[in-house]
Amino acid sequence: MAGTDSPIIERRRDNAIVSSDPACLDMDVIYGFLSRAYWCEGIPRDVLERAVRNSLCFGVYIDGAQVGFARVVTDRATFAYLADVFILEPHRGRGLSKLLMETIMSHPDLQGLRRFTLATRDAHGLYRQFGFKSPKMPDRLMEIIDPDIYKKPREAKSNHPTTASANARTSGTQPANPKKILFVCIGNACRSPMAEAFAYHLGEGRVRAWSAGLFPIGWIPPETCTVMEERGLSLDGQSSKGLEDVPVAGMDLVVNMAGDGLSVPIPAGFRGRVIQWEIPDAFSSDLETNRATRDLIEAHVRVLLAEIQENADTDSDDAAAAGAMPAPG
């Protein structure tokens, strides 16, 4: 993502250079350090590669070899989160971390943000030099954190609470072949998670639903969670996912909610149907805008489920009629 729509900037000092060019990143170096770092020890390489791919990344290089890294998760308009900052130990004490931070803070896509956050255990002094402070209202901050997430079996992560609770509700009554629906938007942070939750809740076992983003941001905004809770639906535990995290080829129906002329890449072997919904993106908007988007999505989901049920009834009637017909001849 960062490599296609962000300017590439560089800052040099002596034989050191900081660059935001994703083509220069050395994933062996990045994974070698972060897989042992205290904040993400044991992170699977494919997870880290996806995180890097969907972030604005900065590499630190000495004579062409990577010696440091940082990434920023951002909407490039209102919010940013600084993560995975490191300088390899043999190169510390040379001012490289300050050079890295100077480059990050001067990037054109990170100007005029309403909120820029980070988490650190022992580098407060560095970040204070660039304006970061302890939260003024920590009582307003909330989080879902699982420090052992990378120690768990990978398959366990696909069953987020919305999916699990829906399966529990329909246990024993689910049709033999429920329709598989994938809702896709840009960041998998607002529209598609809402649609997934409504499909599970309103589908009553007739459908199985997934959601994904063309460029997943990795988190669900609190406004999205709040307006869904007003409908009695919890998004707690959901994470922003990419298309590579869901079985696209096996879907009966893909709903493209991305808009702006963005198409969903359909893999070989897909035999389902693709439809387009024009739903305004409420990401980074206020609660009233999120409520309007939520209500519009709910209405679309209800119509879609009614169509699925009507087709299922028609298929049943056709099958019954075919069974009652006399044998030819």
C-alpha beads as a LAMMPS data file, in Angstrom:
LAMMPS data file: protein, C-alpha beads

329 atoms
328 bonds

1 atom types
1 bond types

-500.0 500.0 xlo xhi
-500.0 500.0 ylo yhi
-500.0 500.0 zlo zhi

Masses

1 110.0

Atoms # bond

1 1 1 0.000 0.000 0.000
2 1 1 2.641 2.495 1.058
3 1 1 4.716 1.664 -1.966
4 1 1 1.971 2.689 -4.406
5 1 1 0.423 5.859 -3.012
6 1 1 3.018 7.518 -0.782
7 1 1 5.949 9.717 -1.752
8 1 1 9.348 8.146 -1.139
9 1 1 11.503 10.323 1.063
10 1 1 15.125 9.952 2.144
11 1 1 17.318 11.584 4.742
12 1 1 21.107 11.156 4.767
13 1 1 23.752 11.695 7.420
14 1 1 27.355 10.663 6.731
15 1 1 27.133 7.060 5.462
16 1 1 23.659 6.491 6.919
17 1 1 20.390 6.873 5.067
18 1 1 16.749 6.580 6.114
19 1 1 14.351 5.808 3.276
20 1 1 10.642 5.124 2.959
21 1 1 11.197 3.130 -0.239
22 1 1 9.562 -0.300 0.383
23 1 1 11.708 -1.839 -2.347
24 1 1 14.795 -1.380 -0.150
25 1 1 13.466 -3.288 2.861
26 1 1 15.316 -6.454 3.875
27 1 1 12.669 -8.750 5.367
28 1 1 15.314 -11.172 6.636
29 1 1 16.768 -8.415 8.825
30 1 1 13.361 -7.128 9.897
31 1 1 12.012 -10.569 10.770
32 1 1 15.290 -11.592 12.394
33 1 1 14.968 -8.764 14.905
34 1 1 11.210 -8.518 15.444
35 1 1 10.640 -12.257 15.859
36 1 1 12.743 -11.955 19.042
37 1 1 11.585 -8.495 20.197
38 1 1 9.758 -8.385 23.531
39 1 1 6.602 -6.849 22.058
40 1 1 6.024 -9.365 19.250
41 1 1 8.217 -12.370 20.059
42 1 1 7.376 -15.349 17.890
43 1 1 5.403 -13.407 15.290
44 1 1 4.920 -15.618 12.207
45 1 1 6.798 -14.325 9.196
46 1 1 3.719 -14.205 6.974
47 1 1 1.906 -12.086 9.582
48 1 1 4.832 -9.680 9.773
49 1 1 5.109 -9.477 5.992
50 1 1 1.408 -8.585 5.792
51 1 1 1.857 -5.932 8.482
52 1 1 4.795 -4.425 6.603
53 1 1 2.934 -4.533 3.303
54 1 1 0.033 -2.562 4.759
55 1 1 2.090 0.041 6.629
56 1 1 4.123 3.121 5.790
57 1 1 7.634 1.763 6.409
58 1 1 11.042 3.335 6.994
59 1 1 14.373 1.559 6.730
60 1 1 17.742 2.664 8.125
61 1 1 20.759 1.692 6.026
62 1 1 24.546 1.858 6.452
63 1 1 26.453 1.442 3.215
64 1 1 23.382 -0.236 1.725
65 1 1 22.822 -2.761 4.536
66 1 1 19.677 -2.431 6.656
67 1 1 20.359 -1.711 10.330
68 1 1 17.033 -0.259 11.509
69 1 1 13.323 -0.108 10.837
70 1 1 10.004 1.448 11.821
71 1 1 6.491 1.328 10.441
72 1 1 3.477 3.591 10.785
73 1 1 -0.116 2.390 10.615
74 1 1 -2.122 5.366 9.387
75 1 1 -5.111 6.601 7.427
76 1 1 -2.846 9.479 6.256
77 1 1 -5.458 12.005 7.325
78 1 1 -6.360 11.879 11.016
79 1 1 -4.574 9.066 12.820
80 1 1 -1.230 7.246 12.977
81 1 1 0.350 4.591 15.177
82 1 1 4.131 4.163 15.306
83 1 1 5.273 0.568 15.719
84 1 1 8.191 -1.874 15.511
85 1 1 10.949 0.715 15.881
86 1 1 14.449 -0.698 16.212
87 1 1 18.123 -0.095 15.506
88 1 1 20.357 -3.166 15.473
89 1 1 22.508 -3.256 18.598
90 1 1 25.964 -2.831 16.906
91 1 1 24.756 0.474 15.425
92 1 1 23.181 2.071 18.499
93 1 1 24.593 5.174 20.130
94 1 1 25.256 6.901 16.776
95 1 1 22.114 9.024 16.565
96 1 1 20.393 6.723 14.070
97 1 1 17.177 6.508 16.078
98 1 1 16.915 10.328 16.027
99 1 1 17.602 10.363 12.287
100 1 1 14.876 7.748 11.845
101 1 1 12.374 9.742 13.912
102 1 1 13.221 12.983 12.104
103 1 1 12.449 11.279 8.797
104 1 1 9.188 9.795 10.055
105 1 1 7.934 13.041 11.541
106 1 1 8.709 14.974 8.349
107 1 1 6.907 12.594 5.996
108 1 1 4.213 14.457 3.997
109 1 1 1.571 11.812 4.736
110 1 1 1.997 12.279 8.494
111 1 1 1.329 15.999 8.705
112 1 1 -1.772 17.554 10.274
113 1 1 -2.833 14.392 12.087
114 1 1 -5.273 14.720 14.959
115 1 1 -3.725 11.806 16.853
116 1 1 -0.294 10.137 16.610
117 1 1 0.279 7.361 19.153
118 1 1 2.824 4.738 20.130
119 1 1 3.627 2.317 22.941
120 1 1 7.062 1.932 24.522
121 1 1 8.599 0.274 27.560
122 1 1 11.885 2.143 27.800
123 1 1 12.322 4.779 25.055
124 1 1 10.229 7.624 26.441
125 1 1 13.162 10.041 26.320
126 1 1 13.605 9.593 22.580
127 1 1 9.954 10.098 21.731
128 1 1 9.510 13.119 24.011
129 1 1 12.036 14.927 21.821
130 1 1 9.516 14.665 19.001
131 1 1 6.467 15.847 20.915
132 1 1 5.044 12.564 22.230
133 1 1 3.599 12.732 25.748
134 1 1 1.759 10.464 28.147
135 1 1 -2.005 10.455 27.435
136 1 1 -3.826 13.334 29.082
137 1 1 -6.929 11.196 29.560
138 1 1 -5.780 7.592 29.958
139 1 1 -9.166 6.658 31.389
140 1 1 -10.615 7.121 27.898
141 1 1 -8.237 4.667 26.280
142 1 1 -9.264 1.036 25.875
143 1 1 -7.648 -1.927 24.191
144 1 1 -7.924 -5.590 23.360
145 1 1 -4.548 -7.207 23.814
146 1 1 -3.468 -10.826 23.647
147 1 1 0.258 -11.074 24.513
148 1 1 0.267 -14.799 23.735
149 1 1 -1.372 -14.531 20.324
150 1 1 1.701 -15.780 18.443
151 1 1 1.986 -18.832 20.706
152 1 1 -1.473 -20.083 19.810
153 1 1 -2.346 -22.421 16.927
154 1 1 -2.873 -20.359 13.796
155 1 1 -6.249 -21.867 12.963
156 1 1 -7.698 -20.694 16.289
157 1 1 -7.500 -17.052 15.228
158 1 1 -10.078 -17.363 12.467
159 1 1 -12.951 -17.902 14.903
160 1 1 -13.562 -14.382 16.170
161 1 1 -16.445 -13.938 18.663
162 1 1 -18.953 -12.839 16.029
163 1 1 -18.357 -16.016 14.025
164 1 1 -18.254 -18.262 17.065
165 1 1 -21.452 -16.886 18.573
166 1 1 -23.258 -17.149 15.226
167 1 1 -22.212 -20.767 14.851
168 1 1 -23.429 -21.461 18.387
169 1 1 -26.800 -19.862 17.658
170 1 1 -27.332 -21.977 14.568
171 1 1 -25.911 -25.244 15.882
172 1 1 -28.187 -28.122 14.949
173 1 1 -30.400 -25.993 12.696
174 1 1 -27.960 -24.789 10.082
175 1 1 -28.796 -25.889 6.534
176 1 1 -26.569 -28.510 4.974
177 1 1 -25.283 -25.988 2.421
178 1 1 -25.465 -22.437 3.804
179 1 1 -24.555 -19.708 1.346
180 1 1 -21.015 -18.423 1.775
181 1 1 -20.801 -14.632 1.512
182 1 1 -17.713 -12.415 1.559
183 1 1 -18.079 -8.678 2.169
184 1 1 -15.114 -6.603 0.948
185 1 1 -14.348 -2.944 1.561
186 1 1 -11.091 -0.980 1.581
187 1 1 -9.746 -1.305 5.115
188 1 1 -12.001 -4.019 6.606
189 1 1 -12.542 -1.619 9.468
190 1 1 -16.067 -0.291 9.088
191 1 1 -18.425 -1.317 6.284
192 1 1 -17.509 -4.961 5.705
193 1 1 -17.307 -5.926 9.436
194 1 1 -20.756 -4.393 9.906
195 1 1 -22.140 -6.364 6.967
196 1 1 -20.557 -9.593 8.210
197 1 1 -22.088 -9.176 11.653
198 1 1 -25.542 -8.370 10.254
199 1 1 -25.426 -11.345 7.866
200 1 1 -24.639 -13.742 10.704
201 1 1 -27.235 -12.221 13.012
202 1 1 -30.055 -11.908 10.498
203 1 1 -29.209 -14.974 8.421
204 1 1 -30.262 -17.410 11.141
205 1 1 -28.045 -20.160 9.814
206 1 1 -28.876 -19.667 6.141
207 1 1 -25.493 -18.059 5.443
208 1 1 -21.890 -18.094 6.544
209 1 1 -20.243 -14.717 6.310
210 1 1 -16.710 -13.373 6.095
211 1 1 -15.272 -9.903 5.633
212 1 1 -11.950 -8.612 4.310
213 1 1 -10.262 -5.473 3.054
214 1 1 -8.343 -4.658 -0.084
215 1 1 -5.883 -2.800 2.169
216 1 1 -6.663 -3.936 5.744
217 1 1 -5.641 -1.465 8.425
218 1 1 -5.450 -4.063 11.201
219 1 1 -7.957 -2.637 13.701
220 1 1 -11.634 -1.750 14.118
221 1 1 -12.405 1.897 15.027
222 1 1 -14.320 2.439 18.283
223 1 1 -17.100 4.292 16.446
224 1 1 -17.812 1.188 14.384
225 1 1 -17.985 -0.965 17.506
226 1 1 -20.197 1.534 19.323
227 1 1 -22.885 1.795 16.655
228 1 1 -23.021 -1.981 16.243
229 1 1 -23.360 -2.440 20.006
230 1 1 -26.421 -0.172 19.738
231 1 1 -27.898 -2.958 17.615
232 1 1 -26.873 -5.582 20.155
233 1 1 -24.001 -6.890 18.009
234 1 1 -20.451 -7.035 19.331
235 1 1 -17.354 -6.705 17.140
236 1 1 -15.026 -7.421 20.060
237 1 1 -12.261 -9.708 18.919
238 1 1 -12.644 -8.932 15.229
239 1 1 -9.493 -7.939 13.426
240 1 1 -9.018 -6.246 10.102
241 1 1 -8.173 -8.950 7.542
242 1 1 -6.946 -9.111 3.972
243 1 1 -8.226 -11.186 1.085
244 1 1 -5.400 -13.659 1.633
245 1 1 -6.929 -14.473 5.034
246 1 1 -10.276 -15.686 3.699
247 1 1 -11.248 -18.507 1.284
248 1 1 -12.321 -16.264 -1.612
249 1 1 -12.391 -19.034 -4.230
250 1 1 -14.981 -20.999 -2.239
251 1 1 -17.514 -18.174 -1.877
252 1 1 -20.978 -18.295 -3.382
253 1 1 -21.216 -14.525 -3.337
254 1 1 -18.727 -11.661 -3.052
255 1 1 -20.141 -8.241 -2.153
256 1 1 -17.825 -5.418 -3.232
257 1 1 -18.374 -2.456 -0.935
258 1 1 -15.052 -0.721 -1.693
259 1 1 -16.458 1.815 -4.132
260 1 1 -14.379 4.413 -5.992
261 1 1 -13.963 2.039 -8.904
262 1 1 -11.946 -0.448 -6.852
263 1 1 -12.442 -4.048 -7.918
264 1 1 -11.949 -7.208 -5.918
265 1 1 -9.300 -9.527 -7.405
266 1 1 -11.101 -12.812 -7.983
267 1 1 -8.895 -15.928 -7.879
268 1 1 -8.948 -18.714 -10.437
269 1 1 -11.544 -21.327 -9.626
270 1 1 -14.141 -18.873 -8.311
271 1 1 -17.622 -20.018 -9.359
272 1 1 -19.775 -17.595 -7.422
273 1 1 -21.330 -14.206 -8.110
274 1 1 -19.915 -10.718 -7.524
275 1 1 -22.220 -7.788 -6.762
276 1 1 -21.536 -4.119 -6.024
277 1 1 -22.961 -2.082 -3.157
278 1 1 -22.549 1.682 -3.134
279 1 1 -22.081 2.316 0.582
280 1 1 -20.374 5.541 1.770
281 1 1 -17.278 4.917 3.861
282 1 1 -17.772 6.099 7.447
283 1 1 -14.175 5.454 8.542
284 1 1 -12.831 8.323 10.695
285 1 1 -16.314 9.865 10.797
286 1 1 -18.507 10.783 13.751
287 1 1 -21.095 8.522 15.355
288 1 1 -24.027 9.935 13.392
289 1 1 -22.309 9.184 10.080
290 1 1 -21.453 5.689 11.310
291 1 1 -25.077 5.143 12.333
292 1 1 -26.306 6.180 8.879
293 1 1 -23.829 3.787 7.257
294 1 1 -24.822 1.006 9.660
295 1 1 -28.522 1.419 8.882
296 1 1 -27.880 1.452 5.140
297 1 1 -25.818 -1.730 5.386
298 1 1 -28.474 -3.442 7.497
299 1 1 -31.100 -2.617 4.872
300 1 1 -28.895 -4.000 2.095
301 1 1 -28.210 -7.185 4.067
302 1 1 -31.920 -7.740 4.719
303 1 1 -32.693 -7.439 1.004
304 1 1 -29.838 -9.798 0.147
305 1 1 -30.980 -12.400 2.670
306 1 1 -34.543 -12.190 1.383
307 1 1 -33.254 -12.813 -2.134
308 1 1 -31.225 -15.804 -0.930
309 1 1 -34.260 -17.227 0.867
310 1 1 -36.488 -16.683 -2.176
311 1 1 -34.001 -18.488 -4.406
312 1 1 -33.740 -21.323 -1.894
313 1 1 -37.556 -21.675 -1.795
314 1 1 -37.698 -21.673 -5.582
315 1 1 -35.036 -24.346 -5.776
316 1 1 -36.962 -26.455 -3.256
317 1 1 -40.220 -26.071 -5.178
318 1 1 -38.498 -26.988 -8.437
319 1 1 -36.938 -30.048 -6.836
320 1 1 -40.286 -31.155 -5.390
321 1 1 -42.004 -30.673 -8.733
322 1 1 -39.304 -32.618 -10.513
323 1 1 -39.718 -35.447 -8.006
324 1 1 -43.488 -35.589 -8.634
325 1 1 -43.187 -35.772 -12.402
326 1 1 -43.791 -39.188 -13.992
327 1 1 -40.799 -40.908 -15.447
328 1 1 -40.390 -40.249 -19.175
329 1 1 -41.547 -42.937 -21.565

Bonds

1 1 1 2
2 1 2 3
3 1 3 4
4 1 4 5
5 1 5 6
6 1 6 7
7 1 7 8
8 1 8 9
9 1 9 10
10 1 10 11
11 1 11 12
12 1 12 13
13 1 13 14
14 1 14 15
15 1 15 16
16 1 16 17
17 1 17 18
18 1 18 19
19 1 19 20
20 1 20 21
21 1 21 22
22 1 22 23
23 1 23 24
24 1 24 25
25 1 25 26
26 1 26 27
27 1 27 28
28 1 28 29
29 1 29 30
30 1 30 31
31 1 31 32
32 1 32 33
33 1 33 34
34 1 34 35
35 1 35 36
36 1 36 37
37 1 37 38
38 1 38 39
39 1 39 40
40 1 40 41
41 1 41 42
42 1 42 43
43 1 43 44
44 1 44 45
45 1 45 46
46 1 46 47
47 1 47 48
48 1 48 49
49 1 49 50
50 1 50 51
51 1 51 52
52 1 52 53
53 1 53 54
54 1 54 55
55 1 55 56
56 1 56 57
57 1 57 58
58 1 58 59
59 1 59 60
60 1 60 61
61 1 61 62
62 1 62 63
63 1 63 64
64 1 64 65
65 1 65 66
66 1 66 67
67 1 67 68
68 1 68 69
69 1 69 70
70 1 70 71
71 1 71 72
72 1 72 73
73 1 73 74
74 1 74 75
75 1 75 76
76 1 76 77
77 1 77 78
78 1 78 79
79 1 79 80
80 1 80 81
81 1 81 82
82 1 82 83
83 1 83 84
84 1 84 85
85 1 85 86
86 1 86 87
87 1 87 88
88 1 88 89
89 1 89 90
90 1 90 91
91 1 91 92
92 1 92 93
93 1 93 94
94 1 94 95
95 1 95 96
96 1 96 97
97 1 97 98
98 1 98 99
99 1 99 100
100 1 100 101
101 1 101 102
102 1 102 103
103 1 103 104
104 1 104 105
105 1 105 106
106 1 106 107
107 1 107 108
108 1 108 109
109 1 109 110
110 1 110 111
111 1 111 112
112 1 112 113
113 1 113 114
114 1 114 115
115 1 115 116
116 1 116 117
117 1 117 118
118 1 118 119
119 1 119 120
120 1 120 121
121 1 121 122
122 1 122 123
123 1 123 124
124 1 124 125
125 1 125 126
126 1 126 127
127 1 127 128
128 1 128 129
129 1 129 130
130 1 130 131
131 1 131 132
132 1 132 133
133 1 133 134
134 1 134 135
135 1 135 136
136 1 136 137
137 1 137 138
138 1 138 139
139 1 139 140
140 1 140 141
141 1 141 142
142 1 142 143
143 1 143 144
144 1 144 145
145 1 145 146
146 1 146 147
147 1 147 148
148 1 148 149
149 1 149 150
150 1 150 151
151 1 151 152
152 1 152 153
153 1 153 154
154 1 154 155
155 1 155 156
156 1 156 157
157 1 157 158
158 1 158 159
159 1 159 160
160 1 160 161
161 1 161 162
162 1 162 163
163 1 163 164
164 1 164 165
165 1 165 166
166 1 166 167
167 1 167 168
168 1 168 169
169 1 169 170
170 1 170 171
171 1 171 172
172 1 172 173
173 1 173 174
174 1 174 175
175 1 175 176
176 1 176 177
177 1 177 178
178 1 178 179
179 1 179 180
180 1 180 181
181 1 181 182
182 1 182 183
183 1 183 184
184 1 184 185
185 1 185 186
186 1 186 187
187 1 187 188
188 1 188 189
189 1 189 190
190 1 190 191
191 1 191 192
192 1 192 193
193 1 193 194
194 1 194 195
195 1 195 196
196 1 196 197
197 1 197 198
198 1 198 199
199 1 199 200
200 1 200 201
201 1 201 202
202 1 202 203
203 1 203 204
204 1 204 205
205 1 205 206
206 1 206 207
207 1 207 208
208 1 208 209
209 1 209 210
210 1 210 211
211 1 211 212
212 1 212 213
213 1 213 214
214 1 214 215
215 1 215 216
216 1 216 217
217 1 217 218
218 1 218 219
219 1 219 220
220 1 220 221
221 1 221 222
222 1 222 223
223 1 223 224
224 1 224 225
225 1 225 226
226 1 226 227
227 1 227 228
228 1 228 229
229 1 229 230
230 1 230 231
231 1 231 232
232 1 232 233
233 1 233 234
234 1 234 235
235 1 235 236
236 1 236 237
237 1 237 238
238 1 238 239
239 1 239 240
240 1 240 241
241 1 241 242
242 1 242 243
243 1 243 244
244 1 244 245
245 1 245 246
246 1 246 247
247 1 247 248
248 1 248 249
249 1 249 250
250 1 250 251
251 1 251 252
252 1 252 253
253 1 253 254
254 1 254 255
255 1 255 256
256 1 256 257
257 1 257 258
258 1 258 259
259 1 259 260
260 1 260 261
261 1 261 262
262 1 262 263
263 1 263 264
264 1 264 265
265 1 265 266
266 1 266 267
267 1 267 268
268 1 268 269
269 1 269 270
270 1 270 271
271 1 271 272
272 1 272 273
273 1 273 274
274 1 274 275
275 1 275 276
276 1 276 277
277 1 277 278
278 1 278 279
279 1 279 280
280 1 280 281
281 1 281 282
282 1 282 283
283 1 283 284
284 1 284 285
285 1 285 286
286 1 286 287
287 1 287 288
288 1 288 289
289 1 289 290
290 1 290 291
291 1 291 292
292 1 292 293
293 1 293 294
294 1 294 295
295 1 295 296
296 1 296 297
297 1 297 298
298 1 298 299
299 1 299 300
300 1 300 301
301 1 301 302
302 1 302 303
303 1 303 304
304 1 304 305
305 1 305 306
306 1 306 307
307 1 307 308
308 1 308 309
309 1 309 310
310 1 310 311
311 1 311 312
312 1 312 313
313 1 313 314
314 1 314 315
315 1 315 316
316 1 316 317
317 1 317 318
318 1 318 319
319 1 319 320
320 1 320 321
321 1 321 322
322 1 322 323
323 1 323 324
324 1 324 325
325 1 325 326
326 1 326 327
327 1 327 328
328 1 328 329
